[in-house]
């Protein structure tokens, strides 16, 4: 149950960053690169996180 709450929170954060990414991507490639690096960092954290 706790894990499901965490997962929904996580997906909400991802959705937020995705919307931000879609808004900013057409304007600035630098911003897009930054968003991509943030996303990959988050993915790395998740992989390293003990389950």
PLY file of the C-alpha trace (Angstrom):
ply
format ascii 1.0
element vertex 51
property float x
property float y
property float z
element edge 50
property int vertex1
property int vertex2
end_header
0.00 0.00 0.00
2.76 2.41 0.93
4.66 1.50 -2.23
1.63 2.31 -4.39
1.35 5.77 -2.84
5.05 6.33 -3.50
4.65 5.17 -7.08
1.71 7.49 -7.75
3.70 10.39 -6.30
6.63 9.44 -8.51
4.50 9.25 -11.65
2.99 12.65 -10.79
6.47 14.16 -10.55
7.43 12.56 -13.84
4.25 13.89 -15.49
5.04 17.37 -14.19
8.58 17.30 -15.55
7.31 15.89 -18.86
4.81 18.74 -19.28
7.53 21.25 -18.42
9.81 19.53 -20.92
7.16 19.68 -23.67
6.62 23.38 -22.99
10.31 24.31 -22.99
11.70 21.91 -25.58
10.76 23.92 -28.71
12.34 27.09 -27.33
15.75 26.16 -26.01
17.90 23.13 -26.72
19.99 23.92 -23.64
16.93 23.71 -21.41
15.98 20.46 -23.11
19.43 18.99 -22.42
19.13 20.07 -18.80
15.72 18.42 -18.47
17.06 15.23 -20.03
20.04 15.12 -17.66
17.72 15.64 -14.68
15.52 12.77 -15.87
18.47 10.40 -16.31
19.76 11.37 -12.85
16.37 10.54 -11.34
16.34 7.20 -13.15
19.82 6.40 -11.79
18.66 7.26 -8.26
15.68 4.93 -8.65
17.87 2.08 -9.84
20.29 2.56 -6.94
17.46 2.83 -4.41
17.08 -0.31 -2.24
13.64 -1.86 -2.66
0 1
1 2
2 3
3 4
4 5
5 6
6 7
7 8
8 9
9 10
10 11
11 12
12 13
13 14
14 15
15 16
16 17
17 18
18 19
19 20
20 21
21 22
22 23
23 24
24 25
25 26
26 27
27 28
28 29
29 30
30 31
31 32
32 33
33 34
34 35
35 36
36 37
37 38
38 39
39 40
40 41
41 42
42 43
43 44
44 45
45 46
46 47
47 48
48 49
49 50
